[in-house]
Amino acid sequence: MQQILRARRYALEPDSVGLPSRGSRPGPRVQGLTQNEVDQLTNASSGYYSKVEAGRIPLTADYLLTLARVLRFSEDEYTYSYTQTFGAEPGLPLNPDAGRSVPPVWQRALDTQAEMAYVNDRAYNLRMHNSAFTAMFPSGHPPANTMEWMLLSDEARDFCLENWETEWGPYVMPQFRTALALHPDDPDLQRINERILHDKRALRLHEKAGLPYTHPDGDERPLRHARKGLGRATMILSQPFSSPGSRLMIVLFDPA
């Protein structure tokens, strides 16, 4: 842990983090930030960071998060440091906007997949998908937001998601609640929540006691495909590690 902190401190110059540039001074050049400058940036007492970097006092979770943001850790560096220090993964990502973007290389991975496949972000905005997924929709156009579509679209409720009232809605609504609880300030999730409160069918589900359900990985449900007709959909869910909160969904479809 000490090596990681030292390496990140050396990699940053004062003017890159909002501190005055040292300019040219006589004597040996100071590499990166000084330990006192880290104290200044983290609002810590003088000498506190030097003790942490030397391993003389233990890191706390809150201080590690502060350091990771000040020293500009990558998401991977933060997760690694947290797990090495506390023996568990962090409850929330380093970047408050994590899960909003997905590396473009994932589109290539989707294009090699014969089954329906897509990636959405933490708010269920559809970021990329393959042609097999497009073919599922009667409209010929995938939705901008998969959660909004599943809960509020008549195309979903009356055609694609067979037995929506019993087989889909009661499981999808708890997923939405979980996402909103994790990201209560997300504008897209807030917008969907507002629509739910003004939609009679969705509101009925919302007002019922929710199932303890957070993801559909491995679930099988009835699905009506625009081209292949009625069948069973098995959902395989995973996450791009570089974008915590985003989701990769593969839908295996077996015609009835």
N, C-alpha and C positions, 0 to 999 in steps of 0.2 A: 504494500500500500504506500509506503514511504517513497518508493521509487516512482510510482505513478504520479504522486503529488509533486515530486521534485521535477519530473519531466514536463508536466503541464505548466508548472510555474516558469521553468526556463523557456518554454515555447512562446510566451506572451511578452510583448513589450508594453511599457506603461501607457504610451499613447494609443495602443489598441484597445485598452479597457477604460479609457476616459481619464487617465492620470496625465499630469504634465510630462512632456518628453524630457529626458535628462540632458539631451544635447551632447555636445562634446566637452568632456572633462578630462583633466590630467589624471594619469594613473590607469590602472587596469580597467578594462571595460566590464561593467556589470552585466551578466547574462540574464535576460528575462526580468521577471518581477523579483523584488526582494521579499523576504519574509514579512518585514514590516508593512510593505505595500499590500500584501495579502490581508494582513490584519486590518488595514484601512478599508479595503474593499469589502470585507466581510463584517465590518463594524465590531470587531473583536478587540479585546484589550491587548496592549502592546506585549508581544512575546508569546501570545497564545498559540498562534499558528506554528511558530518554530518548535514548540513542545509537541504539537500534533505530528508535524512532519518527522520529528526525531523519534516518535513512538513513546514519548514520556507520559502522555495522557491519552486516554482512549477517545476515539471518534464517536460522536453521537450521530444518529440518523439525520437530524435537522442540520447539523453542521456539515455533514458530508454533502447534503443536497445544496447547501449554500456554496460550499467550495466547488462543487461540480459545475454550478452555474457561473461562478466567478472565473474559474479556470477553464471554462469552456470545454468540458468533457463532451465526448460524443455519447450518444445514448448507450452504446455498447460498453464504453469505458465506465460509465456510471453504474450500469447493471453489474458488470464484473466486480467493481470496487465494493458495491453494496453487498453482493453475495459473499465475497471474500471476508468482509468485515463482520457481517451479521448472520451469515449462514442461511439467508433466505433472499428471494427476489424482492425488489422494492415494490411497494403497493401501488405507486403511481410512477409514470415515466418522468424523466428529467425535464423534458420540454413540455410545457403545458399544451402546446399545439401538436404533440406527437400523435400519430395516427391520422393526420390530415392529408398527408401526401404519401405516395407509394412509388418506389423507384421504377422507372419506365421499363426496365428489363423484365418485369413481371408480365408485361403484355406478350413478350415473346414466349414465355412459359405457358401462358394461356392459349396462345395460338397453336401450340403443339398438342394440346389436349383435345381428344375427340369428344369427350363428354362435355356437357354444359359446365362452364366455369366462369367465375368473375371475382373481382376484388373490390371490396368497398372500404370506406374509411370508417373512423370511429363513430361517425354520425350516420352511417349507412348510405352515404353518397356513393354512387357507382363510379369507380375510378377507371376501371378497364374490364373488358369481357371478351369472350370469343364468339365466333359466328354461330356455334351450336347454341349458345345462350340466347342470342337474338332470335333464332328460329322458334323458340318456345312461345313467343308472344303473338297473339292475333293481330295486334297493331303493327307488328314488324319492328317495333322500337322498344328496347329495354327502358325501364324507368330511370329517371335521374337519381332517385333514392329508393332503395329496395325496401326499407322499412315502411316508408310512407306508402309505397305501392301495396305491400302486403296487408296493411291495416286499413287503408282508405280508398284504394282504387276498386271500382266496380269490375274492371277487367280481372283483377285478382280474386275478389270475393265471389263473383258470380260465374266465372269461367275457369280460370287456371287453377286456383286453389280449391280443389274439390272438398265439399263438406267444410267450408271455411268456418262456420259457426262452432263446430265441435273439434275438428282435426287440425286446424291451423291457428285461428285467432287466439284461443286460450293459451297457446304456447308462444306465439309471437309477441303478444302484449307484455309478458314478463321480461322478454329480451329487451324490449324498448324501455321498460321501467329501469332495468339494470343500467343501460347505457345513459339514461337521463340522470340517474343517481351518481354515476361516476363523473359525468360532465354536465352539471346542472346549468352552466353558463353557456353551453354550446348553442349558438343561434339556430342551427338547423334542427337540433333536437327540441328546442323550445318551440319552434314553428310547428313541428309535427304534433307536439303535445297540445298546442292551441287548436289545431285542426281536430284532434281526437275529441276534445271537449265540446266541439260543435258538430260532431257527426254521431247520429243516433246509434248506428250499428257498432261503431268503435267504442262509443261511450258506455254501452251496455257491458262490454268486456272490461273496460277500464274500471268500472264500478264494482265488479265482482272481486272476491278474494282471489289474489293471484297465486298461481302455482309456483313452487320453488324451482324455477326453471331459468337457466341462463344461456344455454346454447343448444343448437339442434344437431351437433355432431353425432353421426351414426343413426339418426332418426329416419324412419320410413313413413311417408305420407302419400295420400292419393293426389295425383297431379294430372291436369288435362293439358296436354301439349297441343299447340295450334296445328301442327302437322301430323303428329303421331297419335293423337287421340288420348284417351284415358289410360293411365298407367300408375305405377308406383315410383316415387322419387326417393332415393336414399341420399342423404346429405352428408358430405365429408367436409369438415371445417378445420382450418389451420390458420396460422398467423405469420405474415412476413415479419421476421424478427427486427428488421431495420425500421419498422413502422408500428410501434406498439399501439394496439387498439384497432388496427385495421384487420381485415379478415379475408382469407382466401376460401371461397366456397366452390366445391365441385359437386354437381348434382348428377347422380347416376339414375338414368331413367329406363324403366322396364315396362314396355307396353302391356296392357292387360290382355 
